[in-house]
Amino acid sequence: MTVQTSNDPTAFNDFEHKGWERASGAYEFHFARVTRQIAPAMFNTVGVGEGTRVLDVCTGPGILAGAAVECGAVPTGLDFSAEFIARARRNVPHAEFLEGDAQNLPFDENAFDAVVCGYGIIHLPDPLRALQEMRRVLKPGGRVAVSVWEAAQPNNSFGVLFGALAAHGNLDVPLPHGPDFFQFSTQEAMTEALKAAGFTDVATQGVEQIWTMDHPSDPIQSLMEASVRARGLLSAQTDEARAAIDVAVEAGMGQFAVSGGGYEVAMPAIVGSGTK
């Protein structure tokens, strides 16, 4: 498998960094209630428990690091966003957090018993290098676990959004070039990427997750406030296209409506793991 990289990594990294500095608080508000659901699947596959020295790459507001503390582990979190690191330190005062580059980890070889990365590699210019760095800092026999969103389908949140964009908008807009957001979003693709990074005993699984929402307009609002590439894509649409996209997304949300009001939106994930 050839893992995609950005053809302008500096521009893409700057775009992502600026976006996450802006969106860190909104990401925690909107996405934390769904992204924290991935912790049990990731921890089970790498063996996070009492005393485990675990690195949380692309820690964001410290969701996985906080879950690791609850398991009795000793986590270190890393993120390139100073705003995220500040939030993580407030949220998880008993963990160590560092500002740094996932593609050039500031740790010695064989430093950690386990490494986890929750939804981080989809935001990097060179995700293969990041996976190789995760392997480098693992102790021999240690395992990595990486999560990404499952590929967009009509019956999940990203499928509803990108279906509306494809039908009513323009996907070819002038954003800094980044790797395909969904390049690891099947179990087969995740397996091949981990093998390409040098991991053995690779395993993958799908994980069902639910994003609870109150209104059919919530997906668009959440992405406009709490994402980077999706926000850029939506912001680049004409007013007419945006209006049609909004209508289509609200219509697509009907499949997630629950009795008594509200929506339980499917946000399935893929977890891949491998051994050094």
N, C-alpha and C positions, 0 to 999 in steps of 0.2 A: 504493500500500500504506500502511495505517496501522500504524505500528510501535507495539506495545504498551508502555505505561509503568506503573509502580506507581501505585496510587491513594493510597498513603501512603509517599512516597519516603523520608522520614526514618526511619520505623520499619523499612522494608525494608532500607535501607542500614545501619542500626545492627545489625539481625539478621545480615546478611551479614558485617559487619565483626567483630562479636563471634565469630561462628562461625569465620571464617578465622584470627583470632588464636589460637583454640584448636586448629584443625586443620592449621596450616601444616606441622608436621613430619610428620604422618600423610599429608597430601596428597603431599608429596615422596616418602615411602616407598612409598605404594601406586600413585600415578598417574604419577609421572615416567617410568616405563618405557614407558608408552603415549603420554603427551602429547609426549615428545621426538620421536616418530616423525613428527610433522607438520612439523618444521622444513624438510626439503628442498622439499616442495611449496610452502610459504609463501615461502621464500627465492627459489625459481626464478621465481615469479610477480612478485615485486617487484624482483628483481635485486640481492640482497645479495651483496656481494663485497668485494674489497680496497678499503679506504678509505670504504666506504659509511657514511654517518651515519644510523643506524637507531634509531628509538624503539620499544621493546617495552612496550606498554601492558598493564596487568594482568600484570606479569612473573612474579608468584608467586615460586618459588625460583630464578628466573633461567634457566630452561631455554632459551628462545629467545635470550636475551642471550648465554649461554654458547656456543651454536651459532654466533651471529654473530661472536664473537671468533675462533672456530676458522676462520671464512671470511675473516678479515682485516678485518672491518668494525669500526666504532666505535660500539658500542651504548650507549644510555641506557635504563635500565629504570625503570618507574614502577608503584607499587602502593599501595593504600590501607592495607595491613596492615604495621605496623611489624615484626611477626614474619617475614613473608615478605621484607621488605627486608633484614633482618638475615641471613637465610639466603642470599639472593641475593648479598649482599656477600661472604659466606664462600665461596660456590660459584664466583663469578666475580670475583676480585679486580681484574681488569683492565678492568672496566666500571664505569660510573657508575650509581648507583641512587638514586632519590628517592622519598620517601613523598608521595603526592598523589592527586588525584581524577581519574579517567579522563574525567569529564564536565566538567572545568574544568582542562585541561592547563596546567601552569605554564611554558609555552614561548611564544616569539614565533611569529608567522606565518612560514611558509616556512623553518622551522628544520631540517627533516630530509629526507634523500633518500628514505627509505622508512619506513613505519610498519607494525608487525605487532601483532596482538593474538590470542594463543592462548587460546581458550576463556574469554575474559573478558567479552564483552558480554552473555552469558547470566546474569551475576550482578549487573547494574547496574539501578538503578531507571529510568533513562532512556537506553536504548541508542542511540537515534537521536542524541541530543545528543553522546554519546561518539563516534559515527561522524563527526559534523560537526566535532568537535574534532580528531579525527585528520586530517581533510581540511585544517583550518585550518593545522596545524603542518607540513604537507607542502609541499615546494617545488613550484612549478608543473611538471607533467610527472612528478612522483613518484607512486609507487603504494603503496596500502595492501593488506594481506592480513589477513583475519580468519578464524579457524577456530571451528567449533561442532561439537557432536556431531550425527551424522545422526539423523533421526527414529527413534523407537523402532519396531522391527519384531520379529516373533517370533524371527528368526534373529540378533539382536544383543543385547548385554548389557542395554541399557536396555529393550528389548522384553521380555526375560525378567523384569526387575524390575517394570516397570509393569504387565505382564500379570498377574503374581502379586498386585500391589496391587489392581488393578481387580477381580480375581476373588474375593479373600479379605479385602480391607481396606476402608478408608474414605479416599478421596482428598480429601474435604471436611473438612479439619482446620484449627484456628485458628492459622494462621501469618500473619505480615505479608504483605500482598498484593504479589506481584511479577509481572513480565511472564511470559508463557508461556515456560518453559524451552526449548521446542522451536520457538519462533516463527520462527527462521531456519534450521531444520533440513532444508529441501529446497533444491535449487539455485534453484528459482523464487523462493522467499521470500528467499533471500540476495541474489539479483539485484535484486529490488525494493527491499530495504532499502538497499543500496549506492547505487542510483539516487536514492532518496528523500533520501539524505544529500548528494547533489550529485556523486557520482563518475561518470565516463564510462569508456568502454572496459571495462565490467564483464565479468568472466569468473568462472565457478565450476567446481569439479570435486569429485568424490567421492574420498576417500582411504581405502583399506583399512588398518586398523590392528589389531594383535593384542595383547591384554592377557593375558600368561601368568600362570596361577594354579595353585596346588597342590591346592586342595580345593574342592569344590562350594559350601561355605559362604563362600568368600572374597569374592564380590561384596557380600553383606550386611555382612560385617565391614568391608570397605574403605569402604563408604558410611557406616557408623555412625561410623567413626573419622576419615574424610578428606573428608567433604562437609558441606554446611550445610543446604540445603533438603531433600535426600533424607533426611538424618539426622532432621530435624525431622518429616518425613512418617512415617518409620518409627517414631520414638519416640512418636508420637501414637496408634499402633494399640493395641488391646487385646491382652492376653497371648494370648488365643485366636487372634486374627487374625494376630499376629506369628508364632505357631507354624505356622499354615497357609501364610503367605507364605514362611517359611523353607523349608518342605517343597517348595513349588511352585518356588522359585528353584533349589533343589538338583536337582530333577527336570529343569528347563529347561537346566541346565548340562550334562546328558548329551550334547547335540548338539555340544558343544565339546571333549569328551574326546579325548585323543590316545593312540595306542599307546605303552606304556611308562610311562603315568601322567601326570597333570596335565591342564591345560585350556588351549586356545588360544581365547580368548574374542574374538569379533568386536566391535570398537569403532570402527566407521567414522565418518569425519568429513566435513564439507563445508568447503571453503576458498573464500572469495569474495575477489576482488580488483578494484580499480578505480583509475583515474588522476585526479589533480587537474588 
